[in-house]
Amino acid sequence: MNARAADEAARSGSAAEGTPEPAPTPVTGPRLVAEPRTDGVDAAVAAARRLVTALLRAGDGTGADMTEIAARLDAVTGRLTEKAPTVPERLAEMWRGEGVTRHDPVTGPENAIAPPLVLHGREDRSIEGVVTLDLPYQGPPGHVHGGVSALLLDHTLGVANHWAGTSGMTAELTLRYLRPTPLFEPLTVTGRQVSVDGSRIRTVGEITAGGRVCVTAEGLFVNKQLPRPS
């Protein structure tokens, strides 16, 4: 038995005996994503996240009048869209300024489909965050959808490039799914830039659960940016 197999066997044995998995190390270092606000759109988005999770957990088995709930949600949607800015106006507002964005689908406090993942920079220029995913992100039973893992890692690698000093757009992303990634428990997501060769940037990352690697990523980025709307 090689060292890796022995390690897997030891971990399996511990799990079978009921030994708790180690908790993730607390994340420290500069916060690299937008700070959520306790009011305004951030508060409404947080409520929308809770709503989506509640709908998935409830299904049709709660006895609630889902037709009535749908009508009330449609009324809220109508109020929001009635006075919403045009799409070009909203895009310009989203991209105003040079700070971190608030709307992306991974870390954005203004985006209801973002978990959101909170990322911190480390002294070695890598980044790390911890997030727990619920039913909205399910693929296989009780586990994270592979596309969601790819989304988390693609974004994390991009933020790692920004933290390291040279960023760009994704040109290629290679993922290896080593084991199912669990829902309902803390996941540690990391990213680290490994090289810059002209306009080509190479970056790696991974998702771990209970100290075990679930997904790894290798990314090739090109040092190029799209113009911001104005």
C-alpha positions as CSV (number, residue, x, y, z in Angstrom):
1,M,0.0,0.0,0.0
2,N,1.5,3.4,-1.0
3,A,1.4,6.5,1.2
4,R,-1.6,8.0,-0.5
5,A,-3.6,4.8,-0.2
6,A,-2.6,4.4,3.5
7,D,-3.7,8.0,4.1
8,E,-7.1,7.3,2.4
9,A,-7.5,4.2,4.5
10,A,-6.7,6.0,7.7
11,R,-9.2,8.7,6.9
12,S,-11.9,6.2,6.0
13,G,-11.3,4.3,9.2
14,S,-11.6,7.5,11.2
15,A,-14.8,8.4,9.5
16,A,-16.3,5.0,10.1
17,E,-15.4,5.2,13.8
18,G,-17.3,8.5,14.1
19,T,-14.1,10.6,14.5
20,P,-15.1,14.2,13.6
21,E,-13.4,15.7,10.5
22,P,-11.0,18.6,11.4
23,A,-12.5,22.0,11.2
24,P,-11.2,24.4,8.6
25,T,-8.5,26.8,9.7
26,P,-9.9,30.3,10.4
27,V,-9.2,32.5,7.4
28,T,-7.3,35.7,8.1
29,G,-5.8,38.4,5.9
30,P,-7.1,41.3,3.8
31,R,-10.7,40.9,2.6
32,L,-10.7,40.8,-1.2
33,V,-14.5,41.0,-1.8
34,A,-17.1,43.6,-1.1
35,E,-18.3,44.0,2.5
36,P,-22.1,43.3,2.7
37,R,-24.3,46.0,4.0
38,T,-27.1,45.4,6.5
39,D,-29.7,47.4,4.6
40,G,-30.7,48.3,1.0
41,V,-30.2,45.9,-1.8
42,D,-27.7,43.7,0.1
43,A,-30.4,43.0,2.8
44,A,-33.0,42.2,0.1
45,V,-30.6,39.9,-1.7
46,A,-29.8,38.1,1.5
47,A,-33.5,37.5,2.1
48,A,-33.8,36.3,-1.5
49,R,-31.1,33.7,-0.9
50,R,-33.0,32.5,2.2
51,L,-36.2,32.3,0.1
52,V,-34.6,30.2,-2.6
53,T,-33.2,27.8,0.0
54,A,-36.6,27.7,1.8
55,L,-38.5,26.8,-1.4
56,L,-36.1,24.0,-2.1
57,R,-36.3,22.6,1.4
58,A,-40.0,22.9,1.6
59,G,-41.1,21.5,-1.8
60,D,-44.9,20.7,-1.8
61,G,-44.9,19.0,1.5
62,T,-45.4,21.9,3.9
63,G,-49.1,22.5,3.4
64,A,-48.3,26.1,2.4
65,D,-50.4,27.7,-0.4
66,M,-47.7,27.9,-3.0
67,T,-50.0,29.6,-5.5
68,E,-50.6,32.4,-3.0
69,I,-46.8,32.6,-2.3
70,A,-46.2,32.8,-6.1
71,A,-48.6,35.7,-6.4
72,R,-47.0,37.6,-3.6
73,L,-43.5,37.0,-5.1
74,D,-44.8,38.2,-8.5
75,A,-46.1,41.4,-6.9
76,V,-42.7,42.1,-5.3
77,T,-41.0,41.4,-8.7
78,G,-43.4,43.9,-10.4
79,R,-42.5,46.6,-7.8
80,L,-38.8,46.1,-8.5
81,T,-39.0,46.1,-12.3
82,E,-41.4,49.0,-12.5
83,K,-38.8,51.6,-11.7
84,A,-35.7,49.7,-12.5
85,P,-33.0,51.5,-14.6
86,T,-32.4,50.4,-18.2
87,V,-29.9,47.6,-18.7
88,P,-27.1,50.0,-20.0
89,E,-27.7,52.3,-17.1
90,R,-27.5,49.4,-14.6
91,L,-24.3,48.0,-16.2
92,A,-22.6,51.4,-16.0
93,E,-23.6,51.7,-12.4
94,M,-22.3,48.1,-11.6
95,W,-18.9,48.9,-13.2
96,R,-18.4,52.4,-11.8
97,G,-15.2,52.8,-9.9
98,E,-12.1,50.6,-9.6
99,G,-12.9,48.7,-6.4
100,V,-14.1,45.2,-6.0
101,T,-17.4,44.4,-7.7
102,R,-20.6,43.8,-5.8
103,H,-22.6,41.9,-8.4
104,D,-20.6,38.8,-9.4
105,P,-22.2,35.3,-9.0
106,V,-19.6,34.0,-6.6
107,T,-18.8,36.8,-4.0
108,G,-21.2,39.6,-4.9
109,P,-23.4,40.8,-2.0
110,E,-25.8,42.2,-4.6
111,N,-26.3,38.9,-6.4
112,A,-28.8,36.4,-5.0
113,I,-27.2,33.4,-6.7
114,A,-23.8,34.1,-5.1
115,P,-23.3,31.9,-1.9
116,P,-21.5,34.3,-1.2
117,L,-17.9,33.2,-1.0
118,V,-15.7,35.5,1.1
119,L,-12.0,35.5,0.0
120,H,-9.0,36.7,1.9
121,G,-5.4,37.4,0.8
122,R,-2.5,35.7,2.4
123,E,1.1,36.9,2.8
124,D,2.4,34.4,0.2
125,R,0.0,36.0,-2.4
126,S,-2.4,33.1,-2.4
127,I,-6.0,33.5,-1.4
128,E,-8.5,31.5,0.6
129,G,-12.1,31.5,1.6
130,V,-14.6,29.2,3.4
131,V,-18.2,28.7,2.4
132,T,-21.0,26.3,3.2
133,L,-23.4,25.4,0.3
134,D,-27.0,24.4,0.6
135,L,-29.6,22.8,-1.7
136,P,-29.5,25.5,-4.4
137,Y,-26.1,24.2,-5.4
138,Q,-26.8,20.5,-5.4
139,G,-25.8,18.2,-8.2
140,P,-25.4,14.6,-7.1
141,P,-27.5,13.7,-4.0
142,G,-26.2,15.7,-1.1
143,H,-23.3,17.1,-3.0
144,V,-22.2,20.2,-5.0
145,H,-22.9,20.4,-8.7
146,G,-19.7,20.1,-10.7
147,G,-20.5,23.3,-12.6
148,V,-20.8,25.2,-9.3
149,S,-17.4,23.9,-8.3
150,A,-16.0,25.1,-11.6
151,L,-17.7,28.6,-11.1
152,L,-16.2,28.9,-7.6
153,L,-12.7,28.0,-8.8
154,D,-12.7,30.1,-11.9
155,H,-13.6,33.2,-9.9
156,T,-11.2,32.4,-7.1
157,L,-8.3,31.9,-9.6
158,G,-9.2,35.3,-11.1
159,V,-9.2,37.0,-7.7
160,A,-5.8,35.3,-6.9
161,N,-4.4,36.8,-10.1
162,H,-5.6,40.3,-9.0
163,W,-4.1,39.8,-5.5
164,A,-0.8,38.7,-7.0
165,G,-0.7,41.8,-9.2
166,T,-1.2,40.6,-12.8
167,S,-4.8,39.6,-13.8
168,G,-6.6,38.8,-17.0
169,M,-9.4,36.8,-18.6
170,T,-9.8,33.0,-18.4
171,A,-8.5,31.3,-21.6
172,E,-8.5,27.7,-20.3
173,L,-9.7,26.0,-17.1
174,T,-8.8,22.3,-16.3
175,L,-10.6,20.7,-13.4
176,R,-10.1,17.3,-11.7
177,Y,-12.9,16.0,-9.6
178,L,-11.2,13.7,-7.1
179,R,-14.2,13.0,-4.9
180,P,-17.8,14.4,-4.5
181,T,-17.9,17.8,-2.8
182,P,-20.4,17.8,0.1
183,L,-23.2,20.2,0.8
184,F,-24.0,21.4,4.3
185,E,-20.4,21.5,5.6
186,P,-17.5,24.1,5.3
187,L,-15.6,24.1,2.1
188,T,-12.2,25.8,1.8
189,V,-11.5,27.3,-1.6
190,T,-8.0,28.4,-2.4
191,G,-6.2,30.0,-5.4
192,R,-2.5,30.9,-6.1
193,Q,-0.8,32.4,-9.2
194,V,2.2,30.3,-10.2
195,S,3.7,32.1,-13.2
196,V,3.5,35.0,-15.6
197,D,5.0,34.7,-19.0
198,G,4.3,37.8,-21.1
199,S,0.5,37.9,-21.4
200,R,0.0,34.3,-20.2
201,I,-0.8,33.8,-16.6
202,R,-1.0,30.4,-14.9
203,T,-2.9,29.9,-11.7
204,V,-4.0,26.9,-9.6
205,G,-6.6,26.3,-6.9
206,E,-8.6,23.7,-5.1
207,I,-11.7,23.0,-3.0
208,T,-11.3,20.9,0.1
209,A,-13.7,19.5,2.7
210,G,-12.6,18.2,6.1
211,G,-9.0,18.5,5.0
212,R,-9.6,16.3,1.9
213,V,-9.1,17.7,-1.6
214,C,-12.4,17.4,-3.6
215,V,-11.6,19.4,-6.8
216,T,-8.4,20.9,-8.2
217,A,-8.1,23.5,-11.0
218,E,-5.4,24.7,-13.3
219,G,-6.1,27.9,-15.2
220,L,-4.5,29.8,-18.1
221,F,-5.4,33.5,-18.2
222,V,-4.6,36.1,-20.7
223,N,-3.6,39.6,-19.6
224,K,-6.5,41.4,-21.2
225,Q,-9.6,43.2,-20.0
226,L,-12.9,44.1,-21.6
227,P,-13.8,47.9,-21.5
228,R,-16.1,48.9,-18.7
229,P,-19.6,50.2,-19.6
230,S,-20.0,53.9,-19.3
